[in-house]
Amino acid sequence: MRNIHGAAFVAGDDDQRAPGLSTEAADHDLRPLGDADQHFGEIPIDRVAHERTAADVKHLYPRLSQLTRDQLRRIPLLDAGIWLQEGETYLDLRQLDKGELVAGVGQVVRPGDEIVAKHQVDYQMWDYLSGQAESSRA
């Protein structure tokens, strides 16, 4: 294989690296989060321990005011850094006006997101939450 200057390229040949680009810089460009973005064996979402629920997030109370505290405790929120499963359906309780979210490849729960996975709440609760999403978009 030849590079754009016509010189032969040999795998592992550090002399063919772009001028001024160190191995560390190239590695950072390819993996900006370092090892944090490497998810070789994803943990099934059902096995993730949920420490937070909607009951723990006070700013959600006005939006979900018709739910009791016990009902809010039955809405597990995904922790920041959890990889969303491609094709699964989610709601961000902070942005109900955006409606349901179907996860794509490589989507991660960000700090400040209040994400609920559809398969982790009963269908009545999901219907209520998604109905709230519908009414906030109207």
C-alpha positions, -999 to 999 in steps of 0.1 A, spaced: 0 0 0 13 35 -7 5 68 10 -6 99 -8 31 108 -15 37 75 -32 59 61 -5 54 25 5 35 20 37 45 -7 61 23 -15 91 38 -3 122 62 21 104 61 52 126 79 72 99 47 73 77 27 91 104 14 125 95 39 153 103 34 167 138 9 140 149 21 119 178 9 84 186 -8 98 217 -26 125 197 -37 101 171 -50 77 197 -69 106 214 -85 115 181 -97 79 176 -108 74 212 -114 107 229 -129 91 260 -99 67 263 -109 33 276 -142 47 289 -158 44 255 -148 8 250 -178 -14 258 -167 -48 248 -192 -67 270 -222 -45 275 -240 -50 307 -276 -59 299 -298 -30 310 -319 -52 332 -288 -60 353 -278 -24 360 -285 -14 396 -308 16 397 -299 38 426 -321 67 414 -358 68 408 -381 96 397 -388 101 434 -352 113 439 -355 141 414 -374 170 429 -377 191 398 -398 163 382 -425 166 409 -445 194 392 -445 175 359 -455 142 375 -477 157 402 -505 132 397 -482 103 408 -477 93 444 -443 91 459 -446 52 458 -454 54 421 -424 77 415 -402 51 432 -413 26 406 -397 47 378 -360 37 377 -337 63 361 -307 52 342 -273 64 356 -251 87 336 -226 67 315 -250 38 307 -251 28 271 -286 28 257 -295 -4 238 -299 2 201 -336 -1 190 -350 1 226 -374 29 235 -367 55 262 -382 87 276 -362 116 290 -384 129 319 -368 163 316 -377 166 280 -411 149 277 -420 174 249 -396 155 227 -415 123 231 -402 87 229 -366 81 219 -355 50 200 -319 46 208 -293 45 180 -258 31 180 -235 45 207 -260 66 226 -251 71 262 -270 86 292 -254 120 299 -252 137 333 -284 155 339 -305 132 317 -335 116 335 -339 86 312 -365 59 317 -363 26 297 -397 14 285 -390 -22 294 -383 -13 330 -417 1 339 -451 -16 337 -472 -8 307 -496 14 327 -468 36 339 -453 38 305 -487 48 290 -490 75 316 -455 88 310 -458 87 273 -492 104 276 -475 132 295 -451 135 267 -480 137 242 -498 164 263 -466 185 267 -461 185 229 -496 197 222 
